[in-house]
Amino acid sequence: MKKNVSIVILSLISMFLFTSAILAAEATSVKITKCQYEDMEETLIVEYDFVKGPKGDHVHLWIDGKEKKAVKQPKGFKLTGVKLSKGERNVELRVNDASHTELGVNDTYKLTVK
């Protein structure tokens, strides 16, 4: 009897750990890994790690609190024709679902334009 109870308990613990690992892998996240501005070409380069999770579909780019573009690329992009004035700029990526509803997952990079 004790052996059967032990097997059941170990099975439940294994199921819990397996389920936790799957849920952790599906957690939505975004992290900016590189952000630079090339003034002469007016080009913003952003590279990031994006885990879509169960609801995430794409990210939206915001600069200094203003939305600029929806981005579907999974790792990064170059955006040309961007005029940024000198000083510190907040470059933010916000995760959205397929209907463009924000999920509350974002990352901000403080970029200094010289």
C-alpha positions as CSV (number, residue, x, y, z in Angstrom):
1,M,0.0,0.0,0.0
2,K,2.8,2.4,1.0
3,K,4.6,1.6,-2.3
4,N,1.5,2.5,-4.3
5,V,1.1,5.8,-2.5
6,S,4.7,6.6,-3.1
7,I,4.3,5.8,-6.8
8,V,1.3,8.1,-7.1
9,I,3.0,10.9,-5.3
10,L,6.1,10.6,-7.5
11,S,3.9,10.6,-10.6
12,L,2.1,13.7,-9.4
13,I,5.3,15.5,-8.7
14,S,6.7,14.5,-12.2
15,M,3.5,15.7,-13.9
16,F,3.7,19.0,-12.0
17,L,7.4,19.6,-12.9
18,F,6.7,18.7,-16.6
19,T,3.7,21.0,-16.8
20,S,5.7,23.8,-15.1
21,A,8.5,23.4,-17.6
22,I,6.0,23.7,-20.5
23,L,4.3,26.8,-19.1
24,A,7.7,28.4,-18.4
25,A,8.7,27.8,-22.0
26,E,5.5,29.3,-23.3
27,A,5.8,32.5,-21.2
28,T,5.6,35.6,-23.4
29,S,8.7,37.8,-23.3
30,V,10.7,40.3,-25.2
31,K,14.2,41.6,-24.5
32,I,16.1,44.2,-26.6
33,T,19.7,42.9,-27.1
34,K,21.0,45.7,-29.4
35,C,19.8,49.1,-30.4
36,Q,21.8,51.6,-32.4
37,Y,21.1,54.6,-34.6
38,E,23.0,55.5,-37.7
39,D,22.6,59.2,-38.1
40,M,23.9,59.6,-41.6
41,E,21.5,56.9,-43.0
42,E,18.7,57.8,-40.6
43,T,18.5,54.1,-39.7
44,L,17.4,52.6,-36.5
45,I,18.7,49.0,-35.9
46,V,17.0,46.9,-33.2
47,E,17.7,43.3,-32.3
48,Y,15.8,41.4,-29.7
49,D,14.8,38.0,-28.3
50,F,11.1,37.4,-28.6
51,V,9.2,34.5,-27.1
52,K,5.6,34.6,-28.4
53,G,4.1,32.4,-25.7
54,P,0.5,31.3,-25.9
55,K,-0.9,34.7,-27.0
56,G,1.9,36.9,-28.4
57,D,2.0,37.4,-32.1
58,H,4.3,40.4,-32.8
59,V,5.8,43.5,-31.3
60,H,5.1,47.2,-31.8
61,L,7.9,49.7,-31.8
62,W,7.5,52.9,-29.7
63,I,10.0,55.8,-29.6
64,D,9.7,58.3,-26.8
65,G,6.1,57.3,-26.1
66,K,4.9,57.4,-29.7
67,E,4.0,54.3,-31.7
68,K,6.0,53.9,-34.9
69,K,5.5,50.5,-36.4
70,A,4.2,46.9,-36.0
71,V,7.0,44.5,-36.4
72,K,6.6,40.8,-37.4
73,Q,10.3,39.9,-37.7
74,P,11.2,37.5,-34.9
75,K,14.8,38.7,-34.1
76,G,15.3,42.3,-35.3
77,F,14.9,44.9,-38.0
78,K,16.3,48.0,-39.6
79,L,14.0,50.9,-39.9
80,T,15.1,53.6,-42.4
81,G,14.0,57.2,-42.7
82,V,13.9,57.7,-38.9
83,K,14.9,61.1,-37.8
84,L,16.0,61.1,-34.2
85,S,17.2,64.3,-32.5
86,K,20.3,64.3,-30.3
87,G,19.9,63.1,-26.7
88,E,18.5,60.2,-24.8
89,R,15.6,58.3,-26.6
90,N,13.4,55.6,-25.2
91,V,13.1,52.8,-27.7
92,E,10.4,50.3,-26.6
93,L,9.0,47.0,-27.9
94,R,5.5,46.0,-26.8
95,V,4.2,42.6,-27.4
96,N,0.7,42.4,-29.0
97,D,-1.6,39.6,-29.9
98,A,-2.9,39.0,-33.5
99,S,-5.6,41.7,-33.0
100,H,-3.0,44.2,-32.0
101,T,-4.1,44.2,-28.3
102,E,-1.1,44.8,-26.0
103,L,-0.3,42.0,-23.6
104,G,1.5,44.1,-21.0
105,V,4.9,42.6,-21.9
106,N,7.5,45.1,-23.1
107,D,11.2,46.1,-22.9
108,T,12.7,49.6,-23.1
109,Y,16.2,50.5,-24.2
110,K,17.6,54.0,-23.5
111,L,19.4,55.0,-26.6
112,T,21.8,58.0,-26.7
113,V,21.8,59.7,-30.1
114,K,25.0,61.8,-30.6
